[in-house]
Amino acid sequence: MKESSDEWILKRRHEDLSLTVRASWSLYIQFYTVFLTVSVIGLGWVLTRPADAPIVPRAKHVIAIVFVIQTLLTAITSVAMALYTLRVAHDQEHIENCLVQSHAAARPSCGPAVVASLALWAGYFNCAAMIAMAALWLYVGFIC
């Protein structure tokens, strides 16, 4: 049986969505890992510097502000990735429903191609972790 051009487009779109969401998560994880590493190193440097090498308060404030801004942007990115993945999962489900309308018995009994619940959990908890990191930077930069 030859597939129609509509079916071909839908299948291609389904595949493209899968590839794009995986590539997006891969880039996000790389970004998140690098940022988290630099942030923890920065915190370690600010908190464990030798007593004979004091840091100028203004410089400490500027460092803290830069990291707070970057941390909040990371928190926003975490939620954006979660919501994007949820949207992709819904789009793929819609595409699958369109594809099986003409072949009702072909509907697979497996789970979704994109696990949106895991993405939501990861995105929201990474956001919470980044908000806590921003609070820590505020404490270290302005109180400690």
SULVEN-V33150 format. One record per backbone hydrogen bond with DSSP energy under -1.0 kcal/mol. NH is the residue of the N-H (numbers start at 1). CO is the residue of the C=O. If there is no record, write none. Layout:
BEGIN
nh->{NH & NH}
co->{CO & CO}
END
This chain:
BEGIN
nh->{8 & 9 & 10 & 11 & 12 & 13 & 14 & 15 & 16 & 17 & 18 & 19 & 20 & 21 & 22 & 23 & 24 & 25 & 26 & 27 & 28 & 29 & 30 & 31 & 32 & 33 & 34 & 35 & 36 & 37 & 38 & 39 & 40 & 41 & 42 & 43 & 44 & 45 & 46 & 47 & 48 & 53 & 60 & 61 & 62 & 63 & 64 & 65 & 66 & 67 & 68 & 69 & 70 & 71 & 72 & 73 & 74 & 75 & 76 & 77 & 78 & 79 & 80 & 81 & 82 & 83 & 84 & 85 & 86 & 87 & 88 & 89 & 90 & 91 & 92 & 93 & 94 & 95 & 96 & 97 & 98 & 99 & 100 & 106 & 107 & 116 & 119 & 120 & 121 & 122 & 123 & 124 & 125 & 126 & 127 & 128 & 129 & 130 & 131 & 132 & 133 & 134 & 135 & 136 & 137 & 138 & 139 & 140 & 141 & 142 & 143 & 144}
co->{4 & 5 & 6 & 7 & 8 & 9 & 10 & 11 & 12 & 13 & 14 & 15 & 16 & 17 & 18 & 19 & 20 & 21 & 22 & 23 & 24 & 25 & 26 & 27 & 28 & 29 & 30 & 31 & 32 & 33 & 34 & 35 & 36 & 37 & 38 & 39 & 40 & 41 & 42 & 43 & 44 & 50 & 56 & 57 & 58 & 59 & 60 & 61 & 62 & 63 & 64 & 65 & 66 & 67 & 68 & 69 & 70 & 71 & 72 & 73 & 74 & 75 & 76 & 77 & 78 & 79 & 80 & 81 & 82 & 83 & 84 & 85 & 86 & 87 & 88 & 89 & 90 & 91 & 92 & 93 & 94 & 95 & 96 & 103 & 104 & 114 & 115 & 116 & 117 & 118 & 119 & 120 & 121 & 122 & 123 & 124 & 125 & 126 & 127 & 128 & 129 & 130 & 131 & 132 & 133 & 134 & 135 & 136 & 137 & 138 & 139 & 139}
END
